[in-house]
Amino acid sequence: MKELEEIVGKLEEGDVPLEKAIEYFQEGMTLSKLCHTKLQTVEKQMDSILKEDGELAPFHVQEDEKGGS
């Protein structure tokens, strides 16, 4: 998330050469998709915490492939 914020900041400054801006944009889109995917995974895990009747259900934390970055 921090990397994405840094990229947005660089692009907002406006004095980035076009080629570099395109690189930043592509990298930002990749990071954005990664964040979205992780958010969806967490939402599914949170949904599994509660059963349909509102009682707590087992919740298993999954390790990130990169070691929790």
C-alpha positions in Angstrom: 0.0 0.0 0.0 2.9 2.3 0.8 4.4 1.8 -2.6 1.1 2.6 -4.2 0.9 5.8 -2.2 4.4 6.8 -3.3 3.6 6.2 -6.9 0.4 8.3 -6.7 2.4 11.1 -5.0 5.0 11.1 -7.8 2.4 11.2 -10.5 0.5 14.0 -8.7 3.7 16.2 -8.6 3.3 16.4 -12.4 7.0 16.9 -13.3 7.6 13.2 -14.2 8.7 12.5 -17.8 6.0 10.8 -19.9 7.8 7.5 -20.2 8.4 7.3 -16.4 4.8 8.3 -15.8 3.6 5.4 -17.9 5.9 3.0 -15.9 4.6 4.4 -12.6 1.0 4.1 -13.9 1.5 0.5 -14.9 3.2 -0.4 -11.6 0.4 1.4 -9.7 -2.3 -0.5 -11.5 -0.5 -3.8 -10.7 -0.3 -2.9 -7.0 -3.9 -1.7 -7.0 -5.1 -5.1 -8.3 -3.0 -6.9 -5.7 -4.5 -4.8 -2.9 -8.0 -5.4 -4.3 -7.4 -9.2 -4.4 -6.1 -9.2 -0.8 -9.0 -7.2 0.3 -11.5 -9.6 -1.3 -9.7 -12.5 0.4 -9.9 -10.8 3.8 -13.6 -10.0 3.3 -14.3 -13.7 2.5 -12.4 -14.7 5.6 -14.3 -12.3 7.8 -17.6 -13.6 6.3 -16.6 -17.1 7.4 -16.1 -16.0 11.0 -19.9 -15.6 11.4 -22.3 -18.5 10.7 -25.6 -17.7 9.1 -27.2 -17.7 12.6 -24.7 -15.1 13.9 -22.6 -17.5 16.0 -18.8 -17.5 15.7 -17.3 -20.0 13.2 -13.8 -21.3 13.0 -11.4 -18.8 11.5 -8.0 -19.8 10.1 -5.4 -17.2 9.2 -3.6 -17.8 5.9 0.0 -16.8 5.6 0.9 -14.4 2.8 3.1 -16.0 0.1 5.7 -13.3 0.7 5.8 -13.7 4.5 3.3 -11.0 5.5 4.6 -7.9 3.7 
